[in-house]
Amino acid sequence: MISPSEQLVLLLGGSLGSSEELPETADKDFDFASDDELDVRIEEATVALIRAVLSRGWRVVFRNDPVVTPLAIEVALDYWQSLPGEQSGKDERRFTGAPLLIFGPELDQEDREVINYAIHIGCATFLPEADLNYQMISRIVCVGGTTDVEKYVGSLQSRVSNIPIFTIPSTGGAAQALANRSGVANPELAIVAEILSRRAKMKFEPPQAEKPSDINRGFPETGFERERVPEFRYALYPLLMNVILESEVGASFIAR
């Protein structure tokens, strides 16, 4: 039996790479802010998930990724406090082990430099993929990712079918491709529907024009449009991650 403080959440995905096999994402409910919208969504969803996991005192495990790894370390440092050098033991720590478990092939010098500090203070641990114990994982969450992630999920389903898998299709890539796969839950649809149903009830005051300060009078106008109200966009991923982590499916797995 795994206690709540020892729950591990496996994050699969991250960067989309350059694969031409990835489907294009059409999203009629949320406007695209730029050509890099999917990258932004992956980052927002990743941060929301890691914050939700660590705020519960749980741990997150993920494959080393150029997008996920630095984001995870940045968020984790907000929740991690290393002990002074003269103290020993784990009595004062919030986590029973490193909150970040990073797996994958042996790190090269560039990757090692990114996570070396987190490993040094005990905030992160690196382990070979062969040493990853899937029986300790309570949930799997898919965010973005290349086609390799989609294949990896298929492999996991055949080997450890008792772990609940959730996907976030709006982040594109493998997460979108997995949206209709049997055995993969897509709670995003219900959250988006709830957000859209409440959109008409929200009223926002139009932004007031600000007089330029003396310090800015010597600079030309940038020509950038004033940012519009994001229409609940920034509420989506935090709400979604809370639903996933509070899911009875994951809870029943832990309790067995």
Sine and cosine of phi, psi and omega as CSV:
sin_phi,cos_phi,sin_psi,cos_psi,sin_omega,cos_omega
0.00,0.00,0.66,-0.75,-0.04,-1.00
-0.96,-0.28,0.80,-0.60,0.01,-1.00
-0.97,0.25,0.41,-0.91,-0.02,-1.00
-0.82,0.57,-0.55,0.83,-0.04,-1.00
-0.95,0.32,-0.22,0.97,-0.04,-1.00
-0.96,-0.27,0.18,0.98,-0.04,-1.00
-0.91,0.41,0.71,-0.71,0.06,-1.00
-0.92,-0.40,0.72,-0.69,0.06,-1.00
-0.91,-0.40,0.82,-0.57,-0.01,-1.00
-1.00,-0.04,0.88,-0.47,0.07,-1.00
-0.99,-0.11,0.87,-0.50,0.04,-1.00
-0.92,-0.38,0.69,-0.73,0.06,-1.00
0.82,-0.58,-0.67,-0.75,-0.06,-1.00
0.94,-0.35,-0.71,-0.70,-0.08,-1.00
-0.86,0.51,0.52,-0.85,-0.03,-1.00
-1.00,0.05,-0.23,0.97,-0.02,-1.00
0.92,0.39,-0.45,-0.89,-0.03,-1.00
-0.82,-0.57,0.37,0.93,-0.05,-1.00
-0.92,0.39,0.74,-0.67,0.03,-1.00
-0.99,0.15,-0.10,0.99,-0.02,-1.00
-0.99,0.17,-0.28,0.96,-0.05,-1.00
-0.93,0.37,0.71,-0.70,-0.01,-1.00
-0.95,0.30,0.47,-0.88,0.09,-1.00
-0.96,0.27,0.59,-0.81,-0.03,-1.00
-0.99,-0.13,0.84,-0.55,0.10,-0.99
-0.95,-0.32,0.80,-0.60,-0.07,-1.00
-0.69,-0.72,0.98,-0.21,-0.06,-1.00
-0.99,0.15,-0.27,0.96,-0.09,-1.00
-1.00,0.03,-0.48,0.88,-0.05,-1.00
-0.80,-0.60,0.81,-0.58,-0.03,-1.00
-0.92,0.40,0.55,-0.83,0.08,-1.00
-0.99,0.15,0.78,-0.63,-0.03,-1.00
-1.00,0.10,-0.48,0.88,-0.03,-1.00
-0.23,-0.97,0.04,-1.00,0.05,-1.00
-0.92,0.39,-0.32,0.95,-0.02,-1.00
-0.99,-0.12,0.35,0.94,-0.10,-1.00
-0.83,0.55,-0.68,0.73,-0.02,-1.00
-0.89,0.45,-0.63,0.78,0.05,-1.00
-0.88,0.48,-0.64,0.77,0.01,-1.00
-0.91,0.42,-0.68,0.74,-0.01,-1.00
-0.90,0.43,-0.65,0.76,0.03,-1.00
-0.87,0.49,-0.70,0.71,0.01,-1.00
-0.90,0.43,-0.70,0.72,-0.02,-1.00
-0.90,0.43,-0.68,0.73,-0.01,-1.00
-0.92,0.38,-0.64,0.77,0.02,-1.00
-0.89,0.46,-0.74,0.67,0.01,-1.00
-0.89,0.46,-0.68,0.73,0.00,-1.00
-0.88,0.47,-0.67,0.75,0.00,-1.00
-0.92,0.40,-0.74,0.67,-0.06,-1.00
-0.91,0.42,-0.64,0.77,0.06,-1.00
-0.89,0.46,-0.70,0.72,-0.02,-1.00
-0.90,0.44,-0.62,0.78,0.00,-1.00
-0.94,0.35,-0.77,0.64,-0.09,-1.00
-0.94,0.33,-0.52,0.86,0.03,-1.00
-0.91,0.40,-0.34,0.94,0.06,-1.00
-1.00,0.00,-0.04,1.00,-0.06,-1.00
0.98,0.20,0.27,0.96,0.05,-1.00
-1.00,0.01,-0.01,-1.00,0.03,-1.00
-0.82,-0.57,0.42,-0.91,-0.01,-1.00
-0.84,-0.54,0.66,-0.75,0.02,-1.00
-0.85,-0.52,0.65,-0.76,-0.05,-1.00
-0.40,-0.92,0.39,-0.92,0.08,-1.00
-0.97,0.26,0.63,-0.77,0.03,-1.00
-0.82,0.57,0.80,-0.60,-0.11,-0.99
-0.55,-0.83,0.63,-0.78,-0.05,-1.00
-0.90,0.44,-0.34,0.94,0.05,-1.00
-0.99,-0.11,-0.78,0.63,-0.12,-0.99
-0.93,0.38,-0.71,0.70,-0.13,-0.99
-0.85,0.53,-0.81,0.59,0.00,-1.00
-0.90,0.43,-0.58,0.82,0.04,-1.00
-0.90,0.44,-0.71,0.70,-0.02,-1.00
-0.88,0.48,-0.68,0.74,0.00,-1.00
-0.91,0.42,-0.69,0.73,0.00,-1.00
-0.86,0.51,-0.70,0.71,0.00,-1.00
-0.93,0.36,-0.70,0.72,-0.07,-1.00
-0.88,0.48,-0.56,0.83,-0.01,-1.00
-0.90,0.43,-0.35,0.94,0.09,-1.00
-0.96,0.29,-0.37,0.93,-0.08,-1.00
-0.95,-0.32,-0.10,1.00,-0.13,-0.99
-0.94,-0.34,0.71,-0.70,0.08,-1.00
-0.74,-0.67,0.94,-0.35,-0.02,-1.00
-0.96,0.28,0.48,-0.88,0.00,-1.00
-0.97,0.24,0.51,-0.86,0.10,-1.00
-0.85,0.52,0.45,-0.89,-0.09,-1.00
-0.87,0.50,-0.47,0.88,-0.05,-1.00
-0.99,0.11,-0.16,0.99,0.00,-1.00
-0.99,-0.11,0.40,-0.92,0.04,-1.00
-0.66,-0.75,0.23,-0.97,0.01,-1.00
1.00,-0.04,0.02,-1.00,-0.09,-1.00
-0.86,-0.52,0.21,0.98,-0.10,-1.00
-0.88,0.48,-0.53,0.85,-0.08,-1.00
-1.00,-0.07,-0.06,1.00,-0.05,-1.00
-0.99,0.10,0.53,-0.85,0.03,-1.00
-0.97,0.23,-0.47,0.88,-0.06,-1.00
-0.92,-0.38,0.58,-0.82,0.04,-1.00
-0.97,0.24,-0.32,0.95,0.05,-1.00
-0.53,-0.85,-0.03,-1.00,0.03,-1.00
-0.86,0.52,0.77,-0.64,-0.03,-1.00
-0.92,0.39,-0.38,0.93,0.02,-1.00
-0.92,-0.39,0.82,-0.57,0.11,-0.99
-0.91,-0.42,0.91,-0.42,-0.05,-1.00
-0.95,-0.32,0.79,-0.62,-0.01,-1.00
-0.83,-0.55,0.22,-0.98,0.02,-1.00
0.57,-0.82,-0.19,-0.98,0.05,-1.00
-0.93,0.36,0.15,-0.99,-0.01,-1.00
-0.83,0.56,0.71,-0.71,-0.04,-1.00
-0.95,0.32,0.67,-0.74,0.13,-0.99
-1.00,0.09,0.03,-1.00,-0.11,-0.99
-0.88,0.47,-0.66,0.75,-0.04,-1.00
-0.91,0.42,-0.72,0.70,0.03,-1.00
-0.90,0.43,-0.63,0.78,-0.02,-1.00
-0.89,0.46,-0.61,0.80,0.01,-1.00
-0.91,0.42,-0.54,0.84,-0.02,-1.00
-0.92,0.39,-0.66,0.75,-0.13,-0.99
-0.95,-0.32,0.03,1.00,-0.10,-1.00
-0.86,0.51,-0.69,0.73,-0.02,-1.00
-0.90,0.43,-0.69,0.72,-0.01,-1.00
-0.88,0.47,-0.62,0.78,0.04,-1.00
-0.93,0.37,-0.64,0.77,-0.06,-1.00
-0.89,0.47,-0.65,0.76,-0.03,-1.00
-1.00,0.03,0.01,1.00,0.04,-1.00
1.00,0.06,0.15,0.99,-0.01,-1.00
-0.97,0.23,-0.46,0.89,-0.03,-1.00
-0.70,-0.71,0.43,-0.90,0.07,-1.00
-0.74,-0.67,0.67,-0.75,0.08,-1.00
-0.95,-0.31,0.71,-0.71,0.03,-1.00
-0.64,-0.77,0.52,-0.85,0.08,-1.00
-0.89,0.46,0.53,-0.85,-0.03,-1.00
-0.85,0.52,-0.55,0.84,-0.01,-1.00
-0.89,0.45,-0.37,0.93,-0.02,-1.00
-1.00,-0.03,-0.03,1.00,-0.02,-1.00
-0.96,0.29,0.83,-0.55,-0.01,-1.00
-1.00,-0.08,0.98,-0.20,-0.06,-1.00
-0.93,0.36,-0.34,0.94,0.00,-1.00
-0.94,0.34,-0.25,0.97,0.02,-1.00
-1.00,-0.02,-0.08,1.00,-0.08,-1.00
-1.00,0.01,0.76,-0.65,-0.04,-1.00
-1.00,-0.08,-0.49,0.87,-0.04,-1.00
-0.50,-0.87,0.45,-0.89,0.12,-0.99
-0.85,-0.53,0.76,-0.66,0.00,-1.00
-0.83,-0.56,0.79,-0.61,-0.03,-1.00
-0.97,-0.24,0.83,-0.56,0.01,-1.00
-0.76,-0.65,0.90,-0.43,0.00,-1.00
0.86,0.50,-0.65,-0.76,0.07,-1.00
1.00,-0.09,0.40,-0.92,0.01,-1.00
-1.00,0.05,-0.02,-1.00,0.02,-1.00
-0.89,0.45,-0.41,0.91,0.06,-1.00
-0.88,0.48,-0.55,0.83,0.03,-1.00
-0.92,0.39,-0.65,0.76,0.03,-1.00
-0.87,0.49,-0.67,0.74,0.04,-1.00
-0.92,0.39,-0.60,0.80,-0.01,-1.00
-0.90,0.43,-0.65,0.76,0.04,-1.00
-0.89,0.45,-0.66,0.75,0.05,-1.00
-0.87,0.49,-0.64,0.77,0.03,-1.00
-0.91,0.41,-0.66,0.75,0.01,-1.00
-0.90,0.43,-0.62,0.78,0.00,-1.00
-0.88,0.47,-0.54,0.84,0.00,-1.00
-0.99,0.16,-0.38,0.92,-0.05,-1.00
-0.98,-0.18,-0.64,0.77,-0.05,-1.00
-0.72,-0.70,0.93,0.36,-0.12,-0.99
-0.94,0.33,-0.14,0.99,-0.06,-1.00
-1.00,0.03,-0.01,1.00,0.02,-1.00
-1.00,-0.06,0.84,-0.54,0.03,-1.00
-0.90,0.43,0.68,-0.73,-0.04,-1.00
-0.88,-0.48,0.75,-0.66,0.03,-1.00
-0.85,-0.52,0.54,-0.84,0.03,-1.00
-0.77,-0.64,0.47,-0.88,-0.01,-1.00
-0.89,-0.46,1.00,0.08,-0.15,-0.99
-0.86,0.51,-0.51,0.86,-0.07,-1.00
-0.92,0.40,-0.18,0.98,0.05,-1.00
-1.00,0.06,-0.04,1.00,0.10,-0.99
0.97,0.24,-0.17,-0.99,0.06,-1.00
0.86,0.51,-0.63,-0.77,-0.03,-1.00
-0.88,0.48,-0.57,0.82,0.00,-1.00
-0.87,0.50,-0.61,0.79,0.04,-1.00
-0.95,0.31,-0.65,0.76,-0.02,-1.00
-0.90,0.43,-0.44,0.90,-0.04,-1.00
-1.00,0.07,-0.08,1.00,-0.15,-0.99
-0.85,0.53,-0.56,0.83,-0.07,-1.00
-0.95,-0.32,0.21,0.98,0.00,-1.00
-0.98,0.21,0.64,-0.77,0.05,-1.00
-0.89,0.45,0.70,-0.71,0.02,-1.00
1.00,0.04,0.00,1.00,0.03,-1.00
-0.90,-0.43,0.84,-0.55,-0.04,-1.00
-1.00,0.07,0.60,-0.80,0.01,-1.00
-0.81,-0.59,0.98,0.18,-0.02,-1.00
-0.96,0.27,-0.12,0.99,-0.06,-1.00
-0.89,0.45,-0.58,0.81,-0.04,-1.00
-0.84,0.54,-0.71,0.71,-0.03,-1.00
-0.93,0.37,-0.62,0.78,0.00,-1.00
-0.92,0.39,-0.69,0.73,0.03,-1.00
-0.88,0.47,-0.68,0.74,0.01,-1.00
-0.87,0.48,-0.65,0.76,0.02,-1.00
-0.92,0.40,-0.67,0.74,0.02,-1.00
-0.89,0.46,-0.71,0.70,-0.03,-1.00
-0.91,0.41,-0.56,0.83,-0.01,-1.00
-0.92,0.38,-0.42,0.91,-0.02,-1.00
-0.99,-0.16,-0.09,1.00,-0.09,-1.00
-0.87,0.49,-0.66,0.75,-0.07,-1.00
-0.92,0.39,-0.34,0.94,-0.04,-1.00
-0.99,0.10,-0.22,0.98,-0.06,-1.00
-1.00,-0.01,0.72,-0.69,0.01,-1.00
-0.86,-0.51,0.72,-0.69,0.00,-1.00
-0.83,-0.56,0.69,-0.72,0.08,-1.00
-0.96,0.28,0.68,-0.74,0.03,-1.00
-0.90,0.44,0.56,-0.83,-0.01,-1.00
-0.90,0.43,0.63,-0.78,0.02,-1.00
-1.00,0.00,0.67,-0.74,0.02,-1.00
-0.92,0.39,0.73,-0.69,0.00,-1.00
-0.98,-0.19,0.65,-0.76,0.06,-1.00
-0.96,0.30,0.69,-0.73,0.01,-1.00
-0.90,0.44,0.71,-0.71,0.04,-1.00
-0.97,0.25,0.28,-0.96,0.00,-1.00
-0.86,0.52,-0.56,0.83,-0.06,-1.00
-0.94,0.35,-0.39,0.92,-0.05,-1.00
-0.98,-0.20,-0.07,1.00,-0.11,-0.99
-0.92,0.39,-0.37,0.93,-0.01,-1.00
-1.00,0.04,0.02,1.00,-0.04,-1.00
-0.96,-0.27,0.63,-0.78,0.02,-1.00
-0.95,0.31,0.37,-0.93,0.06,-1.00
-0.91,0.42,0.61,-0.79,-0.03,-1.00
-0.98,0.19,-0.45,0.90,-0.04,-1.00
1.00,0.09,0.00,1.00,0.02,-1.00
-0.96,0.29,0.63,-0.78,0.06,-1.00
-0.95,0.30,0.54,-0.84,0.05,-1.00
-0.92,0.39,0.73,-0.68,-0.05,-1.00
-0.90,0.44,0.73,-0.68,0.03,-1.00
-0.99,0.13,0.31,-0.95,0.09,-1.00
-0.85,0.53,0.77,-0.63,-0.14,-0.99
-0.96,0.29,0.12,0.99,0.10,-0.99
0.80,0.61,0.79,0.62,0.09,-1.00
0.94,0.33,0.10,1.00,-0.09,-1.00
-0.83,0.55,-0.67,0.75,-0.08,-1.00
-0.98,0.20,-0.09,1.00,0.09,-1.00
-1.00,0.02,-0.36,0.93,-0.14,-0.99
-0.86,0.51,-0.85,0.53,-0.13,-0.99
-0.94,0.35,-0.66,0.75,0.09,-1.00
-0.87,0.50,-0.67,0.74,0.04,-1.00
-0.89,0.46,-0.69,0.73,-0.04,-1.00
-0.89,0.46,-0.70,0.71,-0.01,-1.00
-0.92,0.40,-0.58,0.81,0.07,-1.00
-0.90,0.44,-0.65,0.76,0.04,-1.00
-0.89,0.46,-0.69,0.72,-0.01,-1.00
-0.90,0.44,-0.72,0.70,-0.07,-1.00
-0.96,0.28,-0.41,0.91,0.04,-1.00
-1.00,-0.08,0.07,1.00,-0.04,-1.00
-0.86,0.51,0.70,-0.71,0.04,-1.00
-0.91,0.41,-0.39,0.92,0.03,-1.00
-0.89,0.46,-0.74,0.67,0.03,-1.00
-0.93,0.37,-0.60,0.80,-0.01,-1.00
-0.90,0.43,-0.64,0.77,-0.01,-1.00
-0.93,0.36,-0.50,0.86,0.05,-1.00
-0.91,0.42,-0.70,0.72,-0.03,-1.00
-0.91,0.41,-0.60,0.80,-0.12,-0.99
-0.98,0.21,-0.24,0.97,-0.11,-0.99
-0.96,0.29,0.00,0.00,0.00,0.00
